[in-house]
Amino acid sequence: MSNTIQADSLVTLNYRITQSGGATLISTFESTPATLQLGSGELTRGLENCLLGLSAGEYRAFELAENVAFGPRHTALVERIPRAALPANDTELEAGQVLAFTAPDGNRFSGQVLEVEADSIRLDFNHPLAGRAVCFEVEVIGIN
């Protein structure tokens, strides 16, 4: 067991992600700490890199520039899809709604509806925080 976080550590921590300007997007400080396996995709590489070398009991806040925490926005991940190609759904589609999809290999992903037209919808498959600057606060509780 290492006394600092390594690239493959199992870590128990509290964390908070806030937007520039202070709006909290997610926080475990007010509830149950998270236990995460680094290198497994539970956190983005940008967030994991902040944790490397930290010790149990340590608290840190990181200001992450645009594109660092959740990667850049990619215009290629914004697509117009014919409504006929969507799974049957009796709910009315509206802008801002998030739809879940299953790829042929069984992986699940989601896309946010940007625009609804009679015969198609425009979806954004980027992470909602892609391209944005965020603050990442962490309190390391334990390292395995």
N, C-alpha and C positions, 0 to 999 in steps of 0.2 A: 504494500500500500504506500503510495507516494504522498508526501505532505504538500505537494503543489499540483495543480491541475495540469494534466498532460493531454495530448491529442486523443487518447482513448479512455479517459477517465469517466467513471460513473460519478456524477456530481449531484448533491442535494443543495438547492439554493432558492432564495427568493429573488425574483427579478421583476423589473418594471420597464416597459418601453413606452416612452412618451414622444409625441411629435414636437418639432420645434414650435415653440409657443406654449408648450405645457400640457396639452390635452393627453391624458393617460389613455393608452390603447389597450394595454394588458398589464396586470399586476398580480403577483402572488403574495405580496407583502401583507395583505389584509386577510388572507385565507391560508391554504395549505401550501408549504414549499413544494417546488417541483423537483423531481429526480430525473435527470437526463443523462443519456449515454452520448458522450461526444463522439463525433465521427459517424453517427448513425443517421444523420439527416433530421434529427429532432429540432436542431437549431441551424440557422444558416451559417456558412463558413465565416462570414463577417462577424457574427455574434460570438461564435466559438473562439475566434482569434482573440477576442477581448478577455476571455476566461483563462487562457493559457498562462501558467505561472502563478496564478492566484492561490492563496492558502486558505484553509478553513478559518472562519471567523473574520475574513477580510471583507470590507465593503468598498465598492468602487462605482463611480459613475463615468460613463464614456459618452462623449459627444461624437456621433458618427456622421460623417459628411454624406451628402447625396450619393447614392449608388453603392455605399459600403455595406450597410446592414442587410439589405434585401436585394442587392444587385440593381442594375440599371433597368429602366423600362425599355421594352423592345416593341417597336411598332409592328413587327411581324406577328406578335402575339395578340393583336387586335384583328378580329376576323368577322366578316359578314357571313352568316350561315342561313341557308334557306330554312324556313319554319318546318318544312316537310322532313328535314333531316334531324329534327329534334325528337326525342322520345315523346310518346303521347303524354300529354299533361293537361288536366282540366283546369289548372289555375291560370289566371290571366297574367301574362308576362308584363313586367313594367321595368323601366330604367332603374338601376340601383340594385335590383334583385340578383342574388347569386345562385347559379345553377350548378349542380354536380353532374359530372360525366364519368363514365368508366371507359377506359381505353381498351382496345382489343387484347392487350397483355394483362388486363385485370387491374392496372393502376388506376386510382381515382384522382381526379383533378377538378377544379372549379373555374368558372368564368363569371365575371360580372356583366350583366346586361347594361349596355350603354345606350342602346336605341332600339325601339321596336317599330317595325313597319308591317304592313299587311302580309307580305310574303317572305320577310327575312328579319333577322335580329343581328345587331352588332354586339359582339362579346369581347371582353378584355380578359385574356388569360394570364396577364402579369399578376404577380403578388400585389395585393392592394397597397403595400408600402414600398414597392420597387421605385427606385429613383428619388426617395425622400430621405431627408436628414432626420435622424432620431437620436434620443438620449436613451442609453441602455444602462440601467442601474442594477447592480447585483450585490447580494450578500451571500457569501459562500458559507454553507452550514456544515457540509461534510464532503469528503472525497474518498472514493473507493477505487 
